[in-house]
Amino acid sequence: MTRNRLLLIVGATVIVVAVIVVLIVTNGSAKTTRPTNSPKPTTTTSQSADAAPSGCLGGTSRNAAMVIAAQKAAPHTTNGAVEVATALVRWTFRSPIFNAQEANEVRDKIIASSATPEFKDLAGGAASNPNNSGGVVPDGTNFYLSTAQGVWYIESATSNEVKVSIGAAYVINGAVSPQLRSSSTVDMVWETGGWHAKSGSITRTTEDLFKIGTGFTGGC
């Protein structure tokens, strides 16, 4: 089911994640797998012509400058779209949440012109939903998402439009959770010389995504 506002998409996604996590823990299968030859996490700020997604393009910070840097560095390729979508996910899912100034910077630079007004209202979404974990993490608890053990999966792609699912792990009060993981799907479009987010949806469960997804080459 599609949500017009990015933060509502986030909230709805993690509510589904919470249910899935219970099932994963019950079944004793909460381990996250990664390729054995994956390199160590990096703090990538640039990308070659079409390098495999690192999950950390733009740097390790989780602010508007990081997302904008990722967009500037990402090439006009499917992998480039994955990197910008991942940067947006890393920026969005965190507590304390971003302020209105950051929200407006990201809206102006990263959100597609074809997105709905509701989807563009990042500041309003943050004000009405400051804990965008959907209850997975208690109110007032510091958290963010890490792609160091994350995955990505292309749902569909053309030269100018890419739909990608991003899987990441929760980091709560500085510690990576062994069970809690997120799944987000973002629709990216190429316009005005860069990748922009047009919409988001709940496409896959975390269990499904981590089973079929490809591990980031670095992550942060």
C-alpha positions, 0 to 999 in steps of 0.5 A: 500500500503506497503512502504519500508522505515519506515519514508515514511510509517509514512509520507504516513500514516499521510497524510491519517490521515489528510484527516480522521481528517477533516471528523471526525471534520466535523462529530463532532465525534473526541472523543477518547474512553477508557475503564472506568477501565483503570489504570493511565499511567505508566512508565513501564520498564519491563513486566511480562510473558504476561501482556496486552500492556501498551503502555509505555514499555521501559519508557517515553523517546522517544529515541533509548535507550527507544526502545532498552529497550522495546525490551529487556523487551518484552517477546516472545508473541503477547503482547510483539510484540505489545509493541516493535512496539508501542515503535518504533512508539513513537520513530519515530513520533516526531519533532525534529526528531531523529539524525543519531546516534539514527537512526543507533542504532535503525536500528542495534538493532530493524530493522529485518535482513530480512527488505529491505535496504530501510526500514533500512535506517532510517537516510536517511529517517529522513534527507530527511523527517524531518517532518514525520507528512506528513503535519498534523503538520506545519514544525518546530512545536514540536510534538510527539505521546501519547499512553495514549489514544491510541489503538492497534489491532492485524491484524494477528499473529503466534508464531514468526510473528505479524502484529499490528496496533497502534493508538495514539494521537498527542501532539503538543507543549505540548498539546494533540490534541482533533482531530489529531490521527495517525494509523500505522501498523508494521510487527514484527518478532522474531529473535535473541532473540527479536522482530524486525520490518520487514516492515510497511503498511497503513492498517486502518483509524484512525476512524476504528482503534480507533473503534475496537482497545483495549486501552493500560493499561497505555500509555505515 
